[in-house]
Amino acid sequence: MHNSSRRGFMGKAFGAVAGVGAVGSLIAMKKTWDPLPSVKAAGFTTLDMTIYPEGELVTEKWRGKPIFVLKKTAAMVAKQTESQKARDVVVGDSHFMLAIGLCTHLGCIPAYIPAEEGFLCACHGGKFNWAGEVTKVPPPRAFDIPPFKIEGTTLVLGEAGPEYKAMKDSGITL
């Protein structure tokens, strides 16, 4: 009887040590899967939207991708269609075209041609208007809009705010 209670204690002790070891291993594995703090910090880019000149395309960088920022002139805003208005990012009284600057066909970087008020992808001849919509195929869809959040006059890329979620829910962007 004395030996069986000792055996039971040893079994329980071994089980407890094995359980603690298993939990410790799972925690260590989870930590290796989490992104490093430097990677998390690279996921957000803050843009001061007051510095952009009207009618001029500025290319920013976010997560290694080009981001097209075009502050629209009053004439551009006046002649927009409803679908173009839906793609606008409005900060204060200014309207912006904000898009990941990669062709949705094969990932080329289209050139902005101000005289034509649009973008031309030289690889396969695809064209986009200044709102980011496809005007000549082969691109299958409009420019993608990166996740953004508006905070006053700044725009935070990489964080999905209510404006971006509304665009995504309505099918304007992926």
N, C-alpha and C positions, 0 to 999 in steps of 0.2 A: 504494500500500500504506500509505503514511504517513497519507494522508487517511482511509482506511477505518478504521484503528485509532483515529484521533481521533473519527471519527463514532461508532464503537462506544462509546468512553468517554463522549461527550456523551449518547448514548441511555441508558446505564446510570446516569449522574448524574441525568438528568431522571427516570428511573424511580424512583430512590432518593428524590428530593425529593418526587415525587408520592405515593409510598408513605407517607413520614413525614407528609405533609399529610393523607392519607386517615385514618391512625390518629389523628392529632390531632383531626380533625373528628368521628370516631366517639366519642372520649372526651368531647369537649365536648357532643355530643348526649346521651350517656348521663347526664352530670351535670345537664343541664336536665330530664331525666325523673325524676331522683331527688327525693323529697320534701325540703323544707327541714328543717333541724334543729328549727325551732320546730314544724313540723307533726308530726315524729316524736315530739317530747316531748308533744304534745297527745294522742297516741294511747294513753297509759298514765295511769291514775288509780289511786292507792293509797288503799284504805279501811281504817281501823282498825276491825276488827269488834267490839272490846270496848266501843265507845261507844253501840251501838244499844240502845234500850230494847225489852223484850219486848212483843210484840203490837202494836207501833206501826209504821206504814209510814213510812219515810224515803225521800225522793226525792233521789238524787244525780244528777250530770250527767257524762256521758262522751261525747266526740265530738259534743256538741250534742244528745244524746238523753237523755231521762229514764231513770234506772235505779232500779227499785223494789227496796228492801232491807227485808225484813220478818223480824225475829228472832222465831221461833216460840216460843210458850209451851209448857210441858210438856204442857198439855191438847191443844194443836194437834198436837204430835208423837205423842201417845198415840193419837189417832184417825185418823192418816193411813192411806191405802191404800198398797199397794205401789207404784203408779205415782206417787203423791205423794212417797213416800220417795225414789224414784229421781231426782226433780227437786231434792231438797234439796242445799244446799251446806253441808257440815259443817265448821265451824272450831272446833277444840277440842271442847268438849262442846255447843256451840250449833248449832242447825239454822236455816238461813236460806232464805227464798225470795228469789232474785236473778233479776231479769228486766229486759229492755228494756221500759220502760213504754209501749209503743205497741201498740194493737190490731192484730192480724194481719189484720184485714179491710181497713180503709182507713187505718190509721195514726193514729187518734185516740188521745188520752190518757185511758184509763179512770179513773174515780174509785174510790177504795177505800171500801168501806162496812163498817166493823168489825162492826156488828150482824148483817150477813148473811155475815160472814167471806168476802168476795169483792169483786170488781171489777165495775163496771157501765160499759159504753161507751154513753154517752147517744145517740150518733149513730144507731145502728141496733139498740140493745137487746141487744147481745152481752154475755154474762156469763162471768166467769172465777172460779174458786174461789181461796182464798188460797195454793194451790200453783202457780197460774198456768195451770191446765187449763181448757179451754172447758167451760162447763156449759150455755150456751144459744147457739145459732148466731145470727148468720152468721159469726163468726170461723172461719177454716178450720183453725186449729191453736192450740196453747197459746202463751203468751208465749215469745218467743225469749230464750235465755240468752246474755248476752255472753261473749266469751272471758275466762277468768279463770285466775289462778294463786294458790294459797294458799301464803303464806310466813309460817309461825308463826300469829300472830293477825291478820295483815294479808292483804288480798285485792288483787291487782293486776289491774285491768280492762284488757283489750287484749292480754294475753299468755296464750296457751293452755297451761295446765298439764296434768298427767296426769288430774286430776279432770274437767276440761272435755273433754279428748279422749275419755275414757271415755263421757261423756254424749253427745257428738257421734257416736261410733261406734255407740252403742246406739240412736240415732235420737230421743233426747229433745229435742235442739235441732238447728237447722240449722247 
